[in-house]
Amino acid sequence: QVQLVESGGGLVQPGGSLRLSCTASGSISRISVMGWYRQAPGKRRELLAAIARGGSTNYADSVKDRLTISRDNAKNTVYLQMNSLKAEDTAVYYCRAQIPRAPYEYWGQGTQVTVSS
């Protein structure tokens, strides 16, 4: 079992920044990839960024200039730094842990990000 807890969401003005955190606990040695996703009302959940155990990262083209994924292994935490936020970034942001065998993935409970003036 892996437990994921996100934090850092909130209300921010357009152009502002936020840093989301996802702290993992449990069988964390099984995690191969950690990722950040978001889901806006009426839209599908989408991948924003992911970081593999070896440190390689990948980003969605739509956000790669404004988002940075990183991790602190000592704290079992993955971060998502978001800059130049826009109203369309408003969504619930989720953390996902990928493991190589069933159930293959775990999700956090999500953290709300609202970009509004």
Phi, psi and omega in degrees: 000143176232133176248137180235132179232118178268154174204169175105354178287173179159195180262131180220149179281154175307137183090349182278184182229155173215152171237118177267148178236147175225113181256128182258147175217167182095224184278062187289340179293343180276348185287127178259325182218139172245139182220158174247134178232166172215156178221117176269158180305129177076006182238163178284153175292135183233146176284133177256312184200153178216152178225129182272168180304324181281353177104351179292148183233156170214153186226152169291139182303326186291342186233358192296338179277349186239347184243147175224126176259140179209174181212155174237102185297327181295333181256001183052041187232138174247140183244154170229107176273124182240124181241163177050050185293146182237164179303324182287355174277354178298124184182172167268129183256131184240147173256141180228138175246128180256132178234158189279000178216168184309138007276010173073339180202153172227150180234148170278179184277347179094152175225134184280132172240124179236124179250111185200149176266000000 
